[in-house]
């Protein structure tokens, strides 16, 4: 899969052009299908360097390279992918989501509280540690 289409190259604004914007527009989303790393590109130098919102262990602004993304290899030969269904949107919409469990955008919807099936009664122990009464010690 081609990570950056000709259309994306044309639409992505040049580096530093959105640095004064309070809410820059995100144009392209890249992600690793085997982990939680996601790159949201806001600017491009026209050659190899991108700038945007990067979410991995933490989320922060940073530079990343197209060649670097293309060189990443995951388990079973998986590679970084471009989200084909991502539509350009303001960064505030992406930051407003809570990363927890991935949904189709790489972010999560709030988890519901798990249902408990166990009884809340305290467990009782047998006199010995084994069901037969034999403790294994002589």
C-alpha positions as CSV (number, residue, x, y, z in Angstrom):
1,X,0.0,0.0,0.0
2,X,1.2,3.5,-0.9
3,X,1.4,5.4,2.4
4,X,1.1,8.9,0.9
5,X,-1.1,9.3,-2.3
6,X,-0.5,12.0,-4.8
7,X,-3.7,13.7,-3.6
8,X,-2.4,13.7,0.0
9,X,0.9,15.1,-1.1
10,X,-0.9,17.9,-2.8
11,X,-3.3,18.6,0.1
12,X,-0.9,18.5,3.0
13,X,0.3,22.1,3.7
14,X,4.0,22.8,3.9
15,X,6.0,22.6,7.1
16,X,5.5,25.5,9.6
17,X,2.4,26.8,7.7
18,X,0.0,25.8,10.5
19,X,2.2,26.5,13.5
20,X,0.2,29.7,14.4
21,X,-3.1,27.9,14.0
22,X,-4.9,27.2,17.3
23,X,-6.6,24.1,15.8
24,X,-4.5,22.8,12.8
25,X,-6.2,20.5,10.3
26,X,-5.1,16.8,10.3
27,X,-4.9,15.5,6.7
28,X,-3.7,11.9,6.9
29,X,-3.7,9.1,9.6
30,X,-1.1,6.3,9.7
31,X,-1.2,3.5,12.2
32,X,0.4,0.2,13.2
33,X,-2.3,-2.6,13.1
34,X,-0.4,-4.6,15.8
35,X,0.0,-1.9,18.4
36,X,-1.4,1.4,19.5
37,X,1.0,3.7,17.6
38,X,-0.8,6.3,15.4
39,X,0.6,9.3,13.4
40,X,-1.7,12.2,12.4
41,X,0.0,14.3,9.7
42,X,-0.7,18.0,9.6
43,X,2.2,19.3,7.5
44,X,4.6,17.9,4.9
45,X,7.9,19.2,3.4
46,X,7.0,17.8,0.0
47,X,9.7,15.2,0.1
48,X,10.0,12.9,3.2
49,X,9.4,14.8,6.4
50,X,6.0,15.1,8.0
51,X,4.9,16.9,11.2
52,X,1.9,16.1,13.3
53,X,0.3,14.6,16.3
54,X,2.0,11.3,17.3
55,X,0.3,8.9,19.7
56,X,2.2,5.9,21.1
57,X,3.2,5.6,24.7
58,X,2.3,9.2,25.0
59,X,0.7,11.7,22.6
60,X,2.8,14.7,21.4
61,X,3.6,16.8,18.4
62,X,6.6,15.7,16.4
63,X,8.4,15.2,13.1
64,X,8.4,11.8,11.4
65,X,9.6,10.6,8.1
66,X,7.7,8.8,5.4
67,X,10.7,6.6,4.8
68,X,10.8,5.8,8.5
69,X,7.2,4.7,8.5
70,X,7.7,2.6,5.4
71,X,10.7,0.8,7.0
72,X,8.8,-0.3,10.2
73,X,8.1,-4.1,10.2
74,X,5.8,-5.7,12.7
75,X,5.0,-9.3,13.5
76,X,4.1,-11.5,10.5
77,X,5.5,-8.9,8.1
78,X,2.8,-6.3,9.0
79,X,3.7,-2.7,8.1
80,X,2.4,0.8,8.9
81,X,-0.8,1.5,7.1
82,X,-2.7,4.6,6.0
83,X,-6.3,4.8,7.2
84,X,-8.2,4.8,4.0
85,X,-11.4,5.9,5.7
86,X,-9.9,8.8,7.6
87,X,-11.3,12.2,6.6
88,X,-9.5,15.5,7.2
89,X,-10.6,17.1,10.4
90,X,-9.4,19.6,13.1
91,X,-6.9,18.3,15.6
92,X,-9.3,19.1,18.4
93,X,-11.7,16.4,17.3
94,X,-8.9,13.8,17.5
95,X,-7.6,15.1,20.8
96,X,-11.1,15.0,22.2
97,X,-11.2,11.2,22.0
98,X,-9.9,9.1,24.8
99,X,-7.3,6.5,23.9
100,X,-8.2,3.2,25.7
101,X,-9.4,0.5,23.3
102,X,-9.2,1.1,19.6
103,X,-12.3,1.6,17.6
104,X,-12.2,2.3,13.8
105,X,-10.3,5.6,14.4
106,X,-7.6,4.1,16.6
107,X,-9.3,5.6,19.7
108,X,-11.7,4.1,22.1
109,X,-15.2,4.4,23.2
110,X,-15.7,4.3,27.0
111,X,-15.6,0.8,28.4
112,X,-18.6,-0.4,30.3
113,X,-18.2,-1.8,33.7
114,X,-17.7,-5.6,33.6
115,X,-20.5,-7.7,35.0
116,X,-19.5,-9.8,38.0
117,X,-20.6,-13.4,38.0
118,X,-18.8,-14.5,41.2
119,X,-20.5,-14.6,44.5
120,X,-19.2,-12.1,47.0
121,X,-19.2,-14.7,49.7
122,X,-15.8,-15.3,51.4
123,X,-14.1,-18.5,50.3
124,X,-13.7,-21.3,52.9
125,X,-10.6,-23.4,53.0
126,X,-10.3,-27.1,53.7
127,X,-8.2,-28.2,56.5
128,X,-5.5,-29.4,54.2
129,X,-4.4,-27.9,50.8
130,X,-5.5,-30.9,48.8
131,X,-9.0,-32.3,48.1
132,X,-8.0,-35.7,49.4
133,X,-6.7,-34.4,52.7
134,X,-3.2,-35.5,52.0
135,X,-0.8,-32.6,52.4
136,X,2.2,-34.2,50.7
137,X,4.4,-33.9,53.8
138,X,5.3,-36.8,56.1
